């Protein structure tokens, strides 16, 4: 019996990765080279997003699929994968589409109530799963989430059902504000910087309790060209196409300018905290005495730069990627939690830059590595909800002045 039991365990182990990748398209299935590159580079993050959404308890069944308005009984015969990068006229989005089997009664819920319900029950949880893995990445514009639900209505005394498609297009930075919002006012302000579409037409979503005021009802829809109807793919399920290319043609993301005066103001506001942090953590962090903590502007954000010295046990000739990985594993990752204790959840800047001068076994300085990490994934890492690799993927790594991708598993295997 033992061989049979071992064989069964092996089958279960082999099936687990397949279950995780079930919601994610392979890079070779995507038509654009940029999409293929992003799909391959972030495959682990996409699998993790799929797994988190799959385990989320939606009030009604939700299925990933690129085809909308699929009958629930036919879902088993439909390709249940929809997580992919896509590019539309130069703008790149991480796109997720699916069918949500809630059937709202038109007599009891008007259009506003239905859209709000699907937004809160489905779209927002999906967005929360995505932003945890991509909190600060400018390689793609934003997130596109399209969900189909059903509406029950009476036609000539007969109850029928029709589909209704709700789609959110939101820049990465706005998505962070939306999921971080603590009040309806904050959520409403964030949603105004996104685009919402109902059955392909721009739609203004009112998130507060009760009916919107009269001036909101007269408010024009968000700017943007309405999407052209896309031809429906041939399918026995009679499904309609998902996100239209015209719909995903957003304007450039708004830029945040941090002037020298603004950075100097941050420096003054946090001066006492920085002095206390340096005194408390110097023995562990090895702060460089000639480069005190300072606020810097980087990629449309404000970061606190902490200059540290990192000693690694590695000989001359070691790969720069391995040295960067060792610096992260042996020092920087251990500074995340103690540094966070000095800054509250609602900090008035974007994150921390650990600027590390790496010194080898013989005392020589080999290279400089800057780790720019947003607060979101720093806190995710600190609470053991994100891995070190996810933290690295969410930030920006600069080695000797050039941006680099850092895979810990690969880098630490290099000489």
VENTADA-V696358 format. One record per residue. RES is the residue in one small letter. SS is DSSP state (helix for helix, strand for strand, loop for the rest). NEAR is the number of other C-alpha atoms within 12 Angstrom. Layout:
res: <RES & RES>
ss: <SS & SS>
near: <NEAR & NEAR>
This chain:
res: <x & x & x & x & x & x & x & x & x & x & x & x & x & x & x & x & x & x & x & x & x & x & x & x & x & x & x & x & x & x & x & x & x & x & x & x & x & x & x & x & x & x & x & x & x & x & x & x & x & x & x & x & x & x & x & x & x & x & x & x & x & x & x & x & x & x & x & x & x & x & x & x & x & x & x & x & x & x & x & x & x & x & x & x & x & x & x & x & x & x & x & x & x & x & x & x & x & x & x & x & x & x & x & x & x & x & x & x & x & x & x & x & x & x & x & x & x & x & x & x & x & x & x & x & x & x & x & x & x & x & x & x & x & x & x & x & x & x & x & x & x & x & x & x & x & x & x & x & x & x & x & x & x & x & x & x & x & x & x & x & x & x & x & x & x & x & x & x & x & x & x & x & x & x & x & x & x & x & x & x & x & x & x & x & x & x & x & x & x & x & x & x & x & x & x & x & x & x & x & x & x & x & x & x & x & x & x & x & x & x & x & x & x & x & x & x & x & x & x & x & x & x & x & x & x & x & x & x & x & x & x & x & x & x & x & x & x & x & x & x & x & x & x & x & x & x & x & x & x & x & x & x & x & x & x & x & x & x & x & x & x & x & x & x & x & x & x & x & x & x & x & x & x & x & x & x & x & x & x & x & x & x & x & x & x & x & x & x & x & x & x & x & x & x & x & x & x & x & x & x & x & x & x & x & x & x & x & x & x & x & x & x & x & x & x & x & x & x & x & x & x & x & x & x & x & x & x & x & x & x & x & x & x & x & x & x & x & x & x & x & x & x & x & x & x & x & x & x & x & x & x & x & x & x & x & x & x & x & x & x & x & x & x & x & x & x & x & x & x & x & x & x & x & x & x & x & x & x & x & x & x & x & x & x & x & x & x & x & x & x & x & x & x & x & x & x & x & x & x & x & x & x & x & x & x & x & x & x & x & x & x & x & x & x & x>
ss: <loop & helix & helix & helix & helix & helix & helix & helix & helix & helix & helix & helix & helix & helix & helix & helix & helix & helix & helix & helix & helix & loop & loop & strand & loop & loop & helix & helix & helix & loop & loop & loop & helix & helix & helix & helix & helix & helix & helix & helix & helix & loop & helix & helix & helix & helix & helix & helix & helix & helix & helix & helix & helix & helix & helix & loop & loop & loop & loop & loop & loop & strand & strand & strand & loop & loop & loop & strand & loop & loop & loop & helix & helix & helix & helix & helix & helix & loop & loop & loop & loop & loop & strand & strand & strand & strand & strand & strand & loop & loop & strand & strand & strand & strand & strand & strand & strand & strand & strand & strand & strand & strand & strand & strand & strand & loop & loop & loop & loop & loop & helix & helix & helix & helix & helix & helix & helix & helix & helix & helix & helix & helix & helix & helix & helix & helix & helix & helix & helix & helix & helix & loop & loop & loop & loop & loop & loop & loop & loop & loop & loop & strand & strand & strand & strand & strand & strand & strand & strand & strand & strand & strand & strand & strand & strand & loop & loop & strand & strand & strand & strand & strand & strand & strand & strand & strand & strand & strand & strand & strand & strand & helix & helix & helix & helix & helix & helix & helix & helix & helix & loop & loop & loop & helix & helix & helix & helix & helix & helix & helix & helix & loop & loop & loop & strand & strand & strand & strand & loop & loop & strand & strand & loop & loop & loop & loop & loop & loop & loop & loop & loop & loop & loop & helix & helix & helix & helix & loop & loop & loop & loop & loop & loop & loop & loop & loop & loop & loop & loop & loop & loop & loop & loop & loop & loop & loop & loop & loop & loop & strand & loop & loop & loop & loop & loop & loop & loop & loop & loop & loop & loop & loop & loop & loop & loop & loop & loop & loop & loop & helix & helix & helix & helix & helix & helix & helix & helix & helix & helix & loop & helix & helix & helix & helix & helix & helix & helix & helix & helix & helix & helix & helix & helix & helix & helix & loop & strand & loop & loop & loop & loop & loop & loop & strand & strand & strand & strand & strand & loop & loop & strand & strand & strand & strand & strand & strand & strand & strand & strand & strand & strand & loop & loop & loop & loop & loop & loop & loop & loop & helix & helix & helix & helix & helix & helix & helix & helix & helix & helix & helix & helix & helix & helix & helix & helix & helix & helix & helix & helix & helix & loop & loop & loop & loop & loop & loop & loop & loop & loop & loop & strand & strand & strand & strand & strand & strand & strand & strand & strand & loop & loop & loop & loop & loop & strand & strand & strand & strand & strand & strand & strand & strand & strand & strand & helix & helix & helix & helix & helix & helix & helix & helix & loop & loop & loop & loop & loop & helix & helix & helix & helix & helix & helix & helix & loop & strand & strand & strand & strand & loop & loop & strand & strand & strand & loop & loop & loop & helix & helix & helix & helix & loop & loop & loop & loop>
near: <7 & 8 & 9 & 10 & 11 & 12 & 13 & 14 & 14 & 13 & 14 & 14 & 14 & 13 & 14 & 15 & 18 & 18 & 20 & 27 & 29 & 28 & 33 & 41 & 36 & 27 & 25 & 18 & 20 & 22 & 18 & 20 & 17 & 24 & 32 & 24 & 24 & 33 & 34 & 23 & 23 & 36 & 30 & 24 & 34 & 40 & 33 & 32 & 38 & 41 & 26 & 25 & 32 & 29 & 18 & 22 & 14 & 25 & 16 & 20 & 26 & 34 & 42 & 43 & 41 & 36 & 37 & 44 & 43 & 38 & 31 & 28 & 13 & 21 & 28 & 15 & 15 & 26 & 24 & 30 & 32 & 38 & 47 & 47 & 41 & 37 & 35 & 27 & 18 & 20 & 31 & 38 & 39 & 46 & 47 & 44 & 45 & 47 & 44 & 38 & 34 & 32 & 29 & 30 & 21 & 24 & 15 & 15 & 19 & 17 & 28 & 26 & 26 & 33 & 38 & 33 & 29 & 42 & 35 & 28 & 28 & 41 & 42 & 37 & 29 & 43 & 42 & 31 & 34 & 42 & 37 & 38 & 42 & 42 & 44 & 39 & 37 & 27 & 30 & 33 & 36 & 42 & 47 & 47 & 48 & 50 & 51 & 49 & 43 & 33 & 30 & 25 & 21 & 15 & 12 & 7 & 7 & 9 & 15 & 17 & 21 & 25 & 30 & 33 & 42 & 43 & 44 & 51 & 46 & 45 & 42 & 37 & 35 & 34 & 43 & 37 & 32 & 35 & 32 & 25 & 21 & 16 & 16 & 20 & 17 & 21 & 27 & 25 & 24 & 29 & 34 & 31 & 31 & 40 & 38 & 40 & 36 & 33 & 34 & 33 & 27 & 28 & 33 & 32 & 41 & 34 & 30 & 21 & 16 & 11 & 17 & 18 & 13 & 9 & 10 & 17 & 15 & 11 & 17 & 14 & 22 & 23 & 22 & 23 & 20 & 26 & 24 & 20 & 17 & 18 & 15 & 19 & 15 & 11 & 20 & 16 & 22 & 19 & 28 & 32 & 30 & 39 & 46 & 33 & 27 & 22 & 37 & 41 & 31 & 34 & 25 & 19 & 23 & 17 & 15 & 17 & 16 & 22 & 17 & 15 & 14 & 21 & 26 & 19 & 19 & 28 & 26 & 17 & 18 & 24 & 20 & 15 & 23 & 29 & 20 & 17 & 27 & 29 & 18 & 19 & 25 & 24 & 15 & 23 & 32 & 29 & 31 & 22 & 15 & 12 & 19 & 24 & 34 & 30 & 36 & 32 & 27 & 32 & 24 & 21 & 33 & 33 & 35 & 39 & 33 & 39 & 32 & 36 & 36 & 41 & 32 & 32 & 19 & 28 & 20 & 21 & 16 & 25 & 23 & 33 & 33 & 34 & 42 & 46 & 40 & 36 & 42 & 40 & 28 & 25 & 31 & 42 & 34 & 23 & 35 & 39 & 23 & 22 & 34 & 32 & 21 & 24 & 25 & 17 & 19 & 17 & 21 & 22 & 33 & 38 & 40 & 41 & 38 & 49 & 41 & 40 & 35 & 42 & 28 & 27 & 18 & 14 & 17 & 19 & 23 & 31 & 31 & 30 & 41 & 39 & 46 & 44 & 46 & 41 & 39 & 39 & 38 & 45 & 32 & 29 & 29 & 24 & 15 & 16 & 20 & 26 & 25 & 32 & 31 & 41 & 40 & 40 & 38 & 37 & 40 & 36 & 34 & 27 & 30 & 22 & 14 & 15 & 18 & 23 & 28 & 37 & 28 & 25 & 15 & 17 & 24 & 23 & 15 & 19 & 17>
